[in-house]
Amino acid sequence: MTSISVINYGVGNLHSIKKGLEKAGSEVKILNNVNEIKKSDAIVLPGVGAFAEAKKNLHSLQETIIQEAKNGKPLLGICLGLQLFFTRSFEGRLTDGLNILQGDIVKLPTTVKLPQIGWNTIEIQRPSLILDGVSDNNYMYFVHSYYAKPDTAKDIVATTEYGVTFPSIFEKDNITATQFHPEKSGKTGLIILKNYVNTIRK
């Protein structure tokens, strides 16, 4: 059975993503131990809250995550986890991210209510195994005030509209990331998690 490490760094509801991945058919451990994380088949970086605090909490684990990504291990970032993958964030003070994906994290426009909390649709931009069985304009569950502005659009799998069109799914080699919470997105979210687990097995 596929083993997945969910990184425990003090932010986010870790048990909901653990439960979702277990329903998707994986063995899941919530970990902050470097050696145990290295033994897993894949790593999930979840998270809700402020970028700078999360980055600070992640300090002892960040080099392991970056190195495992370079080694080709599958990584999945969810919500704040997606944002931490990027080069830097403008939330609060300017804070460096993990730079696994290149680009900035910027604020959603003030013309809409912030944070965005609730259901919104995704518009598929290119085919991906993670979206097998998921149709265009399906609803996903979002909670965020910031979004990723990548240096290149080629890694964008899906976008969402909320005051601005922003990327809601990224995929680059062994790196996958969603701005929404698949573990809170009902049946469609579970399909995405199952697809992700299946890509790890291949």
Beta strands, then each sheet from edge to edge (+ up, - down):
strand 1: 3-7
strand 2: 27-31
strand 3: 42-45
strand 4: 75-78
strand 5: 88-89
strand 6: 95-96
strand 7: 103-107
strand 8: 116-121
strand 9: 123-124
strand 10: 139-144
strand 11: 146-150
strand 12: 156-161
strand 13: 165-172
strand 14: 175-178
sheet 1: 2+ 1+ 3+ 4+ 14+ 13- 12+ 9-
sheet 2: 6+ 5- 7- 11+
sheet 3: 8+ 10-
end
